[in-house]
Amino acid sequence: MVKGGSPVYKWNMLRSHLASLLVVEYLYSAVPLLAGFLLRLYGIGFGRALGVLFGDELVVAREASELVANLQPFAVHPNGWLFYLICAPFHYILSLGENRTLNPRFVYDVPFFERILVGRALNVVFGVAGVLIAFLIAQRLWGKRAAFWSALGIALSPSMVVEAHFNATSTSLTFWFLLTLLFLIRIHQDNPRFGYLALAAAVLAFLTKPNGVVALLLVMLFSLWQFIGKWRRSDKVPLPVILSILAVTLLGGVIITIRWRWLWRVISTFLWTYEKGTRPVYAWAWLWKHEGALLALGLVGALYNHLDDRVRWPVIITTSLYGIGSLFFRVFFVRWLLPLVSVATLLTGGLAESLLSTGSRKTKHLVTAGLLGIFLLMGRDAYSLVHNLANDIREGSWVWIQESIPPGSRIAVQGDWLSEGVPAQMYRIETLKELASEPDFYIQRGFNYLVVWRGGLDYYNWRPAPSWVGPRERYRALYETFELIHKGSGTILHIPVRVGIDILRVTDNPVYPEAQLVLGGGWHAIEVDESSGAEFRWMTERGQVFYNWSGTGAATRMLSFDSYVFPGRDEISVYVNGERVEALVLGLPDTLHHIELPITLSPGLNEIQLVSERGCGRPVVFDLNSRDTRCLSIKVANLTLGPVQ
C-alpha cells in the first residue's frame, strides 16, 4: 500500500495533475486549430473541372511562376510580392517532380491548376497559423479563456475562412498583421527586440499587400507614443531602449518613403478611378451580415474593458485607417477589412474573459452558452459559404456541356467564363456582352447552342441585382423558337445569391452539316500569318476534325493541309474513326510542310484526329522573350477534304 506522504504517491499525484493540465491546455488550443484547419481545407479543390474561377488567382500563379522562370525576384508586380516569393519554391518543386529537369522555365509545363493549389494550400497554413497567433495574443493580454474564444473566432470567421480558399494574398497579410500585434504588445517590457520584430512583421505585411502599410503605421505610431512617454522620464529608462524605439519609428518611415510612389498610385486608383470592385457600403453590408456578431462583441469589449496602450493603439489605428478610411474609397473590397475583423475577435476574447470572471455560476453558464451559440452559427455560415464555392454553378454546367454537347459546336455565351482554356479549345465559343433577342441572329450566324443566365447577380457587390428581368420574359422569342435542353441552378463562387443557367439548342442548325469539315476539340483560336495573310490554328497535342459523309457507302477522300511544327513536335499520327492510318515525320520546325493523305470515310459522321506523339510545347519555356504559355504542337492552315485526283 502506497502511503500519502511517500515519494511514489507524490509522483503519482504530480503526474495526474500534469496530465489534467495538458488535457486542458490541449483542448484550449486544439479545438480552434482543428476547426480552423477543417473549414479551410474543405472545398480547397473547387474549380478543378473548369479551371480558375477567380481572377486574382490567375495573377498570383502567373507572377510566382515568372519568379521561378526568370530568376529575377523584383521583376514581378509589387502588389503581392512576398506571397509570390513564398509560392515560387513550391512551383519549382512541382516542376522538378513532373518534368524531371532543373531548367526553371519548365515551370510553365506544370498544370496551371496545380500551381493554383500551391497558393491555396499555403493559405490553409497561414490561416491556421493566424488562429494560433490570435490565441497567443489573447493569452498574453487576458489569459487562456480569452485566448480560446479569440482563436475560435478567427477559426470560424466566415470571411476569413472563405478568403483562405483563394490563391490570393489577404490571408497571409492577416497573418503578418496578427504577428505584428503579437510583438507590439510586448514592447512595453523595455526589450528592444520586440520593437524590431514588430517592425519586421509589419514590413512583411506591407510587402504582401499595399494595405499592409497600416501595420507599419501602427508600429511607427505606437513606437512614437512610447518614445514620447519614455523621453519624459529618461532618467528611469536606459538610453538604448529609447534609441531603439526611435529607430523603429524612423525605419518604418524610410520603408514607406521608398515605396511611396507605388503606394500612392495604388491608393489613388481605388480612391477615384477604379470601377470593377465592391462599393464601400456593400463591403460593410457584407461584413455586418457575416461578421456582425464579432464586430458587435468586439465593440462592447472595447467599451467594457479598460484597454491599456497595448490594445488601445491597435484598436484606434485599425478602426480609423481600415474602418473609417474605407468609406472614402470608390472601391473597397471586403478582404481588405480582415485585419479589422481580427482585432474585433481579439476584443471579443477579452470581453468573454471579463464576463466569465464575475457573476454567479448560472450567469457564467448563460454567457458560455450564448457565446457557443454565436460561434456555432458563425461556423455554420462559414461552412455554407465554402459549400457554395465547392458547388459553383459554372462548374456543374461545364461538366454537363462536356457530357451532352458535341465537340466543335458553336455556342453563344453571355459573359467570358467559357472563353479560355479547355472550353475554348473544345467548342467554338462566342462571348456576347448581351444576348440578342431575335432568333434569326443565331440561325443566320450558325450557332448551335445558347447559354442564358437566370437570376440577377450584382457580381462585384455580392448582392442580388436591384433591377432584373427574367430571361423567359426578356428572351421570350428565343424560348419559343429554340429547344430548352438543360436547366441548372446554384451560386457563383461563395456569394449566397441563387442564379440559374438555361441551355437552348438552335434546332435549325446541325452541329455537323453534310460535306463540311468541323473542327472539334484541341484547337486554339484562329490567327493570321503576317507574311502570307493565311488563316491558321495551332493545335494542342490532339486535334479533332469531324466530317459528315452523306454517301451510302465507304469513300476515299484526300485530306490535305499546310503545316509548321513546334520545335521537337514533328511526329504526327493520323487517326480516322479511332484507327491509326498514317504516321508522319514533318521534320524542320521553320519549314512549310504540305501534307496530302488519302483516307477512307464511312457513311455518317467521321472523326479524324491529328495526334502529336511527343505532346505539345510552350513557347515561354524555350524563348526568354515570349509570354505565350499555350501548349502547341503543329500550326495548320488550308485544311481541306476533297476528291482523290
C-alpha positions as CSV (number, residue, x, y, z in Angstrom):
1,M,0.0,0.0,0.0
2,V,1.3,3.4,-1.0
3,K,1.3,5.9,1.8
4,G,0.1,9.5,1.3
5,G,3.5,11.1,2.1
6,S,5.6,8.6,0.2
7,P,7.6,9.7,-2.9
8,V,5.6,7.3,-5.1
9,Y,2.4,8.9,-4.0
10,K,3.6,12.4,-4.6
11,W,4.9,11.4,-8.1
12,N,1.6,9.8,-9.0
13,M,-0.3,12.9,-7.9
14,L,2.1,15.2,-9.8
15,R,1.8,13.1,-12.9
16,S,-2.0,13.1,-12.6
17,H,-2.0,16.9,-12.1
18,L,0.3,17.5,-15.1
19,A,-1.8,15.2,-17.3
20,S,-5.0,17.1,-16.5
21,L,-3.3,20.4,-17.2
22,L,-2.0,19.1,-20.5
23,V,-5.5,18.0,-21.5
24,V,-7.0,21.4,-20.6
25,E,-4.1,23.2,-22.4
26,Y,-4.5,20.9,-25.4
27,L,-8.3,21.5,-25.6
28,Y,-8.0,25.2,-25.3
29,S,-5.7,25.5,-28.3
30,A,-6.5,22.3,-30.3
31,V,-10.3,22.9,-30.8
32,P,-9.9,26.3,-32.6
33,L,-6.9,25.0,-34.5
34,L,-8.7,21.9,-35.7
35,A,-11.9,23.8,-36.5
36,G,-9.9,26.3,-38.5
37,F,-8.0,23.7,-40.4
38,L,-11.0,21.6,-41.4
39,L,-13.1,24.6,-42.6
40,R,-10.1,25.9,-44.6
41,L,-9.3,22.5,-46.1
42,Y,-12.9,21.7,-47.1
43,G,-13.5,22.5,-50.8
44,I,-9.9,23.6,-51.5
45,G,-10.1,21.9,-54.9
46,F,-13.0,24.0,-56.2
47,G,-12.7,25.0,-59.9
48,R,-10.7,21.9,-61.0
49,A,-13.1,21.0,-63.8
50,L,-13.5,24.4,-65.4
51,G,-10.2,26.0,-64.3
52,V,-9.8,29.2,-62.5
53,L,-13.0,30.9,-61.3
54,F,-11.4,34.0,-59.6
55,G,-9.2,36.4,-61.5
56,D,-6.7,37.2,-58.6
57,E,-5.7,33.5,-58.5
58,L,-4.5,33.8,-62.1
59,V,-2.3,36.7,-61.2
60,V,-0.7,35.0,-58.2
61,A,0.1,31.8,-60.1
62,R,1.4,33.7,-63.1
63,E,3.7,36.0,-61.1
64,A,5.0,33.2,-58.9
65,S,5.9,31.1,-62.0
66,E,7.6,34.1,-63.6
67,L,9.8,34.4,-60.4
68,V,10.9,30.8,-61.0
69,A,11.3,31.0,-64.7
70,N,13.2,34.3,-64.9
71,L,15.2,34.2,-61.6
72,Q,14.5,37.9,-61.2
73,P,12.9,38.4,-57.8
74,F,11.9,42.0,-58.4
75,A,10.7,41.8,-62.0
76,V,7.1,41.0,-60.9
77,H,4.1,43.0,-59.9
78,P,4.8,44.6,-56.5
79,N,1.2,44.3,-55.1
80,G,1.7,40.8,-53.7
81,W,5.4,40.4,-54.0
82,L,6.1,38.5,-50.8
83,F,3.4,35.9,-51.4
84,Y,4.6,35.3,-54.9
85,L,8.1,34.8,-53.5
86,I,6.8,32.2,-50.9
87,C,4.9,30.3,-53.6
88,A,7.8,30.3,-56.1
89,P,9.9,27.5,-54.5
90,F,6.9,25.2,-54.4
91,H,6.2,25.8,-58.1
92,Y,9.8,24.8,-58.8
93,I,9.5,21.7,-56.7
94,L,6.4,20.7,-58.7
95,S,8.3,21.3,-61.9
96,L,11.2,19.1,-60.8
97,G,8.8,16.3,-59.9
98,E,6.8,16.5,-63.1
99,N,9.3,17.5,-65.8
100,R,12.5,15.8,-64.4
101,T,14.6,18.8,-65.4
102,L,16.4,21.5,-63.5
103,N,15.5,24.1,-66.1
104,P,13.3,26.6,-64.2
105,R,11.4,27.6,-67.3
106,F,9.7,24.2,-67.4
107,V,7.6,25.5,-64.5
108,Y,5.1,26.6,-67.2
109,D,4.6,22.9,-68.1
110,V,3.2,22.3,-64.6
111,P,-0.6,22.2,-65.0
112,F,-2.0,25.6,-64.1
113,F,-4.4,24.3,-61.5
114,E,-1.7,22.6,-59.6
115,R,0.1,25.9,-59.3
116,I,-3.2,27.4,-58.1
117,L,-3.4,24.7,-55.4
118,V,0.1,25.7,-54.1
119,G,-1.2,29.1,-53.0
120,R,-4.4,27.7,-51.6
121,A,-2.5,25.1,-49.5
122,L,-0.2,27.8,-48.2
123,N,-3.2,29.9,-47.3
124,V,-4.6,27.0,-45.2
125,V,-1.2,27.1,-43.3
126,F,-1.3,30.9,-43.0
127,G,-5.0,30.7,-41.8
128,V,-4.3,28.1,-39.2
129,A,-1.2,29.9,-38.1
130,G,-3.3,33.1,-37.7
131,V,-5.6,31.1,-35.3
132,L,-2.5,30.2,-33.2
133,I,-1.2,33.8,-33.2
134,A,-4.6,35.1,-32.1
135,F,-4.5,32.5,-29.3
136,L,-1.1,33.7,-28.1
137,I,-2.0,37.4,-28.3
138,A,-5.2,37.0,-26.2
139,Q,-3.5,34.6,-23.8
140,R,-0.8,37.3,-23.0
141,L,-3.4,40.0,-22.7
142,W,-6.2,38.3,-20.8
143,G,-5.5,34.6,-20.2
144,K,-6.2,31.2,-21.6
145,R,-10.0,31.5,-21.6
146,A,-9.9,34.7,-23.6
147,A,-7.3,33.0,-25.9
148,F,-9.8,30.2,-26.6
149,W,-12.6,32.5,-27.6
150,S,-10.4,34.8,-29.7
151,A,-8.8,31.8,-31.5
152,L,-12.2,30.2,-32.1
153,G,-13.5,33.5,-33.6
154,I,-10.6,33.6,-36.1
155,A,-11.1,29.9,-36.9
156,L,-14.8,30.3,-37.6
157,S,-14.9,33.8,-39.1
158,P,-16.9,33.3,-42.4
159,S,-14.9,35.9,-44.3
160,M,-11.5,34.6,-43.2
161,V,-12.5,31.0,-44.0
162,V,-13.7,31.9,-47.5
163,E,-10.6,34.1,-48.2
164,A,-8.3,31.3,-47.2
165,H,-9.7,29.2,-50.1
166,F,-8.3,31.5,-52.7
167,N,-4.8,31.6,-54.2
168,A,-4.6,35.3,-53.1
169,T,-2.7,37.5,-50.6
170,S,-5.3,38.6,-48.0
171,T,-4.9,35.5,-45.7
172,S,-1.1,35.8,-45.4
173,L,-1.5,39.6,-44.9
174,T,-3.8,38.9,-41.9
175,F,-1.3,36.5,-40.5
176,W,1.6,39.1,-40.7
177,F,-0.8,41.7,-39.2
178,L,-1.5,39.5,-36.2
179,L,2.2,38.7,-35.8
180,T,2.8,42.4,-35.7
181,L,0.3,42.7,-32.9
182,L,1.9,39.8,-31.0
183,F,5.3,41.6,-31.0
184,L,3.8,45.0,-30.5
185,I,2.1,44.2,-27.2
186,R,5.5,43.2,-25.7
187,I,7.3,46.4,-26.5
188,H,6.2,47.8,-23.1
189,Q,8.6,45.3,-21.4
190,D,11.6,47.6,-22.4
191,N,13.0,44.8,-24.6
192,P,14.2,46.5,-27.9
193,R,14.0,43.1,-29.6
194,F,10.2,43.2,-29.8
195,G,10.2,46.6,-31.4
196,Y,12.4,45.3,-34.2
197,L,10.4,42.1,-34.5
198,A,7.1,44.1,-34.7
199,L,8.7,46.3,-37.4
200,A,9.9,43.2,-39.4
201,A,6.4,41.6,-39.3
202,A,4.9,44.9,-40.4
203,V,7.3,45.2,-43.3
204,L,6.3,41.6,-44.4
205,A,2.7,42.7,-44.3
206,F,3.5,45.7,-46.4
207,L,5.4,43.6,-48.9
208,T,2.4,41.2,-49.1
209,K,-0.3,43.8,-49.9
210,P,-0.5,47.6,-50.2
211,N,-3.0,47.9,-47.3
212,G,-0.3,46.3,-45.1
213,V,1.0,49.8,-44.7
214,V,-1.5,50.1,-41.8
215,A,0.7,47.6,-39.9
216,L,3.7,49.8,-40.5
217,L,1.9,52.9,-39.4
218,L,0.7,51.0,-36.3
219,V,4.2,50.1,-35.3
220,M,5.5,53.6,-36.0
221,L,2.8,55.5,-34.1
222,F,2.9,53.1,-31.2
223,S,6.7,53.4,-31.0
224,L,6.5,57.2,-31.3
225,W,4.0,57.2,-28.4
226,Q,6.3,55.0,-26.4
227,F,9.2,57.3,-27.2
228,I,7.4,60.4,-26.1
229,G,6.4,58.8,-22.8
230,K,9.8,57.4,-22.1
231,W,11.6,60.6,-23.1
232,R,9.8,62.4,-20.3
233,R,11.2,60.0,-17.8
234,S,14.5,59.3,-19.4
235,D,16.3,59.1,-16.1
236,K,14.4,55.9,-15.4
237,V,14.8,54.2,-18.8
238,P,18.0,53.0,-20.4
239,L,19.1,55.2,-23.3
240,P,19.5,52.1,-25.7
241,V,15.8,51.4,-25.2
242,I,14.8,54.9,-26.1
243,L,17.1,54.9,-29.2
244,S,15.8,51.6,-30.3
245,I,12.1,52.8,-30.2
246,L,13.1,55.9,-32.1
247,A,15.0,53.7,-34.7
248,V,11.9,51.6,-35.3
249,T,9.8,54.7,-36.0
250,L,12.4,56.1,-38.4
251,L,13.0,52.8,-40.2
252,G,9.2,52.4,-40.8
253,G,9.1,55.9,-42.3
254,V,12.1,55.1,-44.6
255,I,10.4,51.9,-45.9
256,I,7.2,53.8,-46.6
257,T,9.1,56.6,-48.4
258,I,11.0,54.1,-50.6
259,R,7.7,52.6,-51.9
260,W,5.7,55.8,-51.6
261,R,5.1,56.4,-55.4
262,W,3.9,52.9,-55.9
263,L,1.7,53.1,-52.8
264,W,0.1,56.4,-53.8
265,R,-0.6,55.1,-57.3
266,V,-2.5,52.1,-55.9
267,I,-4.4,54.2,-53.3
268,S,-5.3,56.9,-55.7
269,T,-6.6,54.3,-58.2
270,F,-9.1,52.9,-55.8
271,L,-9.9,56.3,-54.3
272,W,-11.1,57.8,-57.6
273,T,-10.8,55.9,-60.8
274,Y,-11.2,52.1,-60.4
275,E,-14.7,50.8,-61.3
276,K,-14.7,47.0,-61.1
277,G,-15.0,46.3,-57.5
278,T,-17.1,46.5,-54.4
279,R,-18.5,49.8,-53.2
280,P,-17.7,50.5,-49.5
281,V,-21.3,50.5,-48.5
282,Y,-21.8,47.0,-49.9
283,A,-18.5,45.8,-48.4
284,W,-19.7,46.9,-45.0
285,A,-23.1,45.4,-45.6
286,W,-21.5,42.0,-46.3
287,L,-19.3,42.4,-43.2
288,W,-22.2,43.1,-40.9
289,K,-24.2,40.3,-42.3
290,H,-21.5,37.7,-41.8
291,E,-19.2,39.2,-39.2
292,G,-21.7,41.4,-37.4
293,A,-21.6,39.3,-34.2
294,L,-17.8,39.6,-33.9
295,L,-17.8,43.3,-34.7
296,A,-20.6,44.0,-32.1
297,L,-18.9,41.9,-29.4
298,G,-15.6,43.5,-30.2
299,L,-17.2,46.9,-29.8
300,V,-18.7,46.0,-26.5
301,G,-15.4,44.6,-25.4
302,A,-13.6,47.8,-26.3
303,L,-16.1,49.8,-24.3
304,Y,-16.5,47.4,-21.4
305,N,-12.8,46.6,-20.7
306,H,-10.2,49.2,-19.7
307,L,-7.8,49.0,-22.6
308,D,-4.1,49.7,-21.9
309,D,-1.8,51.1,-24.6
310,R,-1.0,47.7,-26.0
311,V,-4.6,47.3,-27.0
312,R,-5.9,50.9,-27.3
313,W,-3.5,51.8,-30.1
314,P,-4.2,48.8,-32.4
315,V,-7.9,49.4,-31.9
316,I,-7.8,53.2,-32.7
317,I,-5.4,52.9,-35.7
318,T,-7.0,49.8,-37.2
319,T,-10.5,51.2,-36.8
320,S,-9.6,54.6,-38.2
321,L,-7.5,53.5,-41.2
322,Y,-9.4,50.4,-42.2
323,G,-12.9,51.1,-41.0
324,I,-13.4,54.9,-41.3
325,G,-10.9,55.2,-44.1
326,S,-12.7,52.6,-46.3
327,L,-15.7,55.0,-46.6
328,F,-13.6,57.4,-48.7
329,F,-12.7,54.9,-51.4
330,R,-14.6,54.5,-54.7
331,V,-13.9,50.7,-54.5
332,F,-13.1,48.9,-51.3
333,F,-13.0,45.1,-51.1
334,V,-14.3,43.0,-48.1
335,R,-10.9,41.2,-47.9
336,W,-9.2,44.5,-47.1
337,L,-11.1,44.6,-43.8
338,L,-9.9,41.3,-42.4
339,P,-7.4,42.9,-40.1
340,L,-10.2,44.9,-38.6
341,V,-12.2,41.6,-38.1
342,S,-9.1,40.1,-36.3
343,V,-8.9,43.0,-33.9
344,A,-12.6,42.7,-33.1
345,T,-12.1,39.0,-32.5
346,L,-9.3,39.6,-30.0
347,L,-11.6,42.1,-28.2
348,T,-14.3,39.5,-28.1
349,G,-12.0,37.2,-26.3
350,G,-11.2,39.9,-23.7
351,L,-15.0,40.5,-23.2
352,A,-15.6,36.8,-22.7
353,E,-12.9,36.7,-20.0
354,S,-14.4,39.7,-18.2
355,L,-17.9,38.2,-18.3
356,L,-16.8,34.8,-17.2
357,S,-14.6,36.1,-14.4
358,T,-17.5,37.6,-12.4
359,G,-21.1,36.7,-11.6
360,S,-22.8,33.5,-10.4
361,R,-22.3,30.1,-11.8
362,K,-25.7,30.4,-13.6
363,T,-24.6,33.6,-15.2
364,K,-21.4,32.1,-16.4
365,H,-23.2,29.2,-17.9
366,L,-25.6,31.5,-19.8
367,V,-22.6,33.6,-21.1
368,T,-20.8,30.4,-22.2
369,A,-24.0,29.1,-23.9
370,G,-24.6,32.4,-25.6
371,L,-21.0,32.6,-26.9
372,L,-21.1,29.0,-28.1
373,G,-24.4,29.6,-29.9
374,I,-23.0,32.7,-31.7
375,F,-19.8,30.9,-32.7
376,L,-21.6,27.8,-33.9
377,L,-23.8,30.0,-36.1
378,M,-20.7,31.6,-37.5
379,G,-19.2,28.2,-38.2
380,R,-22.4,27.1,-40.0
381,D,-22.3,30.3,-42.1
382,A,-18.6,29.7,-43.0
383,Y,-19.4,26.1,-44.0
384,S,-22.3,27.3,-46.1
385,L,-20.2,29.8,-48.0
386,V,-17.5,27.3,-48.6
387,H,-20.1,24.8,-49.8
388,N,-21.1,27.4,-52.4
389,L,-17.5,27.6,-53.6
390,A,-17.3,23.8,-54.0
391,N,-20.6,23.7,-55.9
392,D,-20.2,26.7,-58.3
393,I,-22.9,26.5,-60.9
394,R,-20.3,27.2,-63.7
395,E,-18.5,24.0,-62.7
396,G,-21.7,21.9,-62.9
397,S,-22.8,23.5,-66.1
398,W,-19.4,22.9,-67.8
399,V,-19.4,19.2,-66.8
400,W,-22.9,18.9,-68.3
401,I,-21.8,20.7,-71.5
402,Q,-18.9,18.3,-71.9
403,E,-21.1,15.3,-71.4
404,S,-24.0,16.4,-73.6
405,I,-22.9,18.9,-76.3
406,P,-20.8,17.5,-79.2
407,P,-17.3,18.9,-79.7
408,G,-17.0,21.6,-82.3
409,S,-20.4,23.1,-81.5
410,R,-20.8,26.8,-81.9
411,I,-22.0,28.2,-78.6
412,A,-23.2,31.8,-77.8
413,V,-22.4,32.6,-74.1
414,Q,-23.2,35.6,-72.1
415,G,-20.0,36.5,-70.2
416,D,-16.5,35.3,-70.7
417,W,-16.5,32.2,-68.3
418,L,-16.1,29.7,-71.2
419,S,-13.9,31.9,-73.4
420,E,-10.5,30.5,-72.4
421,G,-8.7,27.2,-71.7
422,V,-10.3,23.8,-72.5
423,P,-13.8,25.1,-73.3
424,A,-12.4,27.4,-76.0
425,Q,-10.3,24.5,-77.4
426,M,-13.2,22.1,-77.4
427,Y,-16.0,24.3,-78.7
428,R,-16.4,27.4,-80.9
429,I,-17.3,29.8,-78.1
430,E,-18.5,33.3,-78.9
431,T,-18.8,35.7,-75.9
432,L,-21.6,38.2,-76.1
433,K,-22.0,41.1,-73.7
434,E,-25.7,41.0,-74.2
435,L,-27.7,38.2,-75.9
436,A,-29.7,39.2,-79.0
437,S,-33.4,38.7,-78.5
438,E,-34.2,37.8,-82.1
439,P,-33.9,34.1,-83.1
440,D,-32.7,34.9,-86.6
441,F,-29.5,36.4,-85.2
442,Y,-28.4,32.9,-84.1
443,I,-29.8,31.0,-87.0
444,Q,-28.1,33.1,-89.6
445,R,-24.7,33.0,-87.8
446,G,-24.7,29.3,-87.5
447,F,-25.0,29.0,-83.7
448,N,-25.9,25.5,-82.3
449,Y,-26.5,26.4,-78.7
450,L,-27.2,29.4,-76.4
451,V,-26.2,29.7,-72.7
452,V,-28.6,32.0,-70.9
453,W,-28.3,33.2,-67.3
454,R,-31.2,33.1,-65.0
455,G,-31.1,35.3,-61.9
456,G,-29.9,38.8,-61.2
457,L,-26.5,39.0,-59.5
458,D,-24.5,42.1,-58.9
459,Y,-21.2,40.3,-59.0
460,Y,-18.9,43.0,-57.7
461,N,-21.2,44.0,-54.8
462,W,-22.1,40.4,-53.8
463,R,-25.9,41.0,-53.8
464,P,-29.0,40.4,-56.0
465,A,-29.2,42.8,-58.9
466,P,-31.5,45.7,-58.0
467,S,-33.3,45.7,-61.4
468,W,-33.5,42.5,-63.3
469,V,-35.9,40.9,-65.9
470,G,-36.1,37.2,-66.1
471,P,-34.8,35.5,-69.3
472,R,-38.2,33.9,-70.2
473,E,-39.7,37.3,-70.3
474,R,-36.8,39.2,-71.8
475,Y,-36.0,36.5,-74.4
476,R,-39.4,35.1,-74.9
477,A,-38.9,34.6,-78.7
478,L,-35.8,32.5,-78.1
479,Y,-37.5,30.2,-75.6
480,E,-40.4,29.8,-78.0
481,T,-38.2,29.1,-81.1
482,F,-35.4,27.0,-79.7
483,E,-35.4,23.8,-77.5
484,L,-34.6,24.2,-73.8
485,I,-32.4,21.2,-73.1
486,H,-30.9,22.0,-69.7
487,K,-31.7,24.0,-66.5
488,G,-29.1,24.4,-63.8
489,S,-29.3,26.3,-60.5
490,G,-26.7,27.3,-57.9
491,T,-24.4,30.0,-56.8
492,I,-21.3,31.8,-58.2
493,L,-18.2,31.5,-56.0
494,H,-19.3,31.8,-52.4
495,I,-21.9,34.5,-53.0
496,P,-25.2,33.4,-51.4
497,V,-27.4,34.5,-54.3
498,R,-29.1,31.8,-56.3
499,V,-28.8,32.0,-60.1
500,G,-29.5,29.6,-62.9
501,I,-28.3,28.6,-66.3
502,D,-30.5,27.6,-69.2
503,I,-29.0,26.0,-72.3
504,L,-31.0,26.3,-75.5
505,R,-30.4,24.3,-78.7
506,V,-30.8,26.0,-82.1
507,T,-32.7,23.2,-83.9
508,D,-32.3,24.8,-87.3
509,N,-28.5,24.5,-87.3
510,P,-27.0,21.0,-87.3
511,V,-23.6,20.7,-85.5
512,Y,-22.1,18.8,-88.3
513,P,-23.6,19.8,-91.7
514,E,-23.1,17.4,-94.5
515,A,-19.9,17.6,-96.6
516,Q,-18.3,20.2,-94.3
517,L,-15.2,20.0,-92.1
518,V,-15.9,21.0,-88.5
519,L,-13.1,21.4,-86.0
520,G,-13.7,19.7,-82.7
521,G,-11.5,19.9,-79.6
522,G,-7.8,20.6,-79.3
523,W,-7.5,23.8,-81.4
524,H,-6.5,27.3,-80.4
525,A,-8.1,30.4,-81.8
526,I,-7.7,31.5,-85.4
527,E,-4.6,33.6,-86.2
528,V,-3.5,35.3,-89.4
529,D,0.0,34.8,-90.7
530,E,1.7,38.2,-91.1
531,S,3.6,37.4,-94.3
532,S,1.0,35.4,-96.3
533,G,-2.2,36.6,-94.7
534,A,-3.4,33.0,-94.4
535,E,-5.6,31.9,-91.5
536,F,-4.2,29.1,-89.3
537,R,-4.8,27.5,-86.0
538,W,-2.3,26.0,-83.6
539,M,-3.1,22.5,-82.3
540,T,-2.6,21.2,-78.8
541,E,-1.3,17.7,-78.5
542,R,-4.5,16.3,-80.1
543,G,-6.9,17.9,-82.6
544,Q,-10.3,16.7,-83.7
545,V,-11.9,17.2,-87.1
546,F,-15.4,16.0,-88.0
547,Y,-16.8,15.2,-91.4
548,N,-20.4,14.2,-92.1
549,W,-20.3,11.9,-95.2
550,S,-23.7,11.8,-96.8
551,G,-23.0,8.8,-99.1
552,T,-24.4,5.3,-98.8
553,G,-21.0,3.5,-98.8
554,A,-17.4,4.0,-97.9
555,A,-15.5,6.6,-99.9
556,T,-11.9,7.7,-100.3
557,R,-11.1,11.4,-99.9
558,M,-7.8,13.4,-99.8
559,L,-7.0,15.0,-96.5
560,S,-4.7,18.0,-97.1
561,F,-3.2,20.8,-95.1
562,D,-0.2,23.0,-94.7
563,S,1.7,22.9,-91.5
564,Y,4.6,24.3,-89.5
565,V,5.7,22.3,-86.4
566,F,6.7,23.5,-83.0
567,P,10.3,22.5,-82.2
568,G,10.6,18.9,-81.2
569,R,6.9,18.1,-82.0
570,D,7.3,16.8,-85.6
571,E,5.9,13.3,-85.2
572,I,2.2,13.3,-86.1
573,S,-0.2,10.4,-86.3
574,V,-3.5,10.5,-88.1
575,Y,-6.5,8.5,-86.9
576,V,-9.8,8.0,-88.7
577,N,-12.7,6.8,-86.5
578,G,-10.2,5.5,-83.9
579,E,-8.0,3.6,-86.3
580,R,-4.4,4.8,-87.0
581,V,-3.9,5.3,-90.7
582,E,-0.6,7.2,-91.0
583,A,2.4,8.3,-89.0
584,L,4.1,11.4,-90.3
585,V,7.5,12.9,-89.5
586,L,7.3,16.5,-90.6
587,G,10.9,17.5,-90.0
588,L,12.3,21.0,-89.5
589,P,10.2,23.5,-87.5
590,D,10.8,26.5,-89.7
591,T,9.8,24.8,-92.9
592,L,6.3,24.8,-94.5
593,H,5.1,21.2,-94.9
594,H,2.3,20.4,-97.3
595,I,0.5,17.2,-96.4
596,E,-1.8,15.1,-98.6
597,L,-3.1,11.9,-97.3
598,P,-5.9,9.6,-98.7
599,I,-8.3,8.4,-96.0
600,T,-11.4,6.2,-96.1
601,L,-14.7,7.7,-94.8
602,S,-17.7,5.7,-93.6
603,P,-21.3,6.8,-94.1
604,G,-22.5,9.3,-91.5
605,L,-20.2,11.1,-89.0
606,N,-16.5,10.5,-89.2
607,E,-13.9,11.6,-86.6
608,I,-10.4,12.5,-87.8
609,Q,-7.7,13.0,-85.2
610,L,-4.3,14.5,-85.6
611,V,-2.1,13.4,-82.6
612,S,1.3,14.8,-81.7
613,E,3.2,11.7,-80.4
614,R,5.6,13.9,-78.5
615,G,3.0,16.1,-76.9
616,C,2.9,19.9,-77.1
617,G,5.4,22.5,-76.0
618,R,5.1,26.1,-74.7
619,P,6.9,29.0,-76.4
620,V,7.5,30.6,-73.0
621,V,9.7,27.6,-72.0
622,F,12.1,28.0,-74.9
623,D,12.0,31.7,-75.6
624,L,13.1,34.1,-72.8
625,N,11.2,36.9,-74.6
626,S,7.9,35.0,-75.1
627,R,4.9,35.4,-72.9
628,D,2.9,32.7,-74.7
629,T,2.0,29.9,-72.3
630,R,-0.2,28.0,-74.7
631,C,0.7,24.3,-75.4
632,L,1.4,24.0,-79.1
633,S,2.4,21.2,-81.5
634,I,1.6,22.0,-85.2
635,K,0.3,25.1,-86.9
636,V,-2.3,24.1,-89.5
637,A,-3.7,26.1,-92.4
638,N,-5.8,25.3,-95.5
639,L,-7.3,22.1,-94.0
640,T,-9.5,20.5,-96.7
641,L,-11.0,17.2,-97.6
642,G,-11.5,16.7,-101.3
643,P,-11.7,14.0,-104.0
644,V,-8.6,12.0,-104.8
645,Q,-7.0,13.2,-108.1
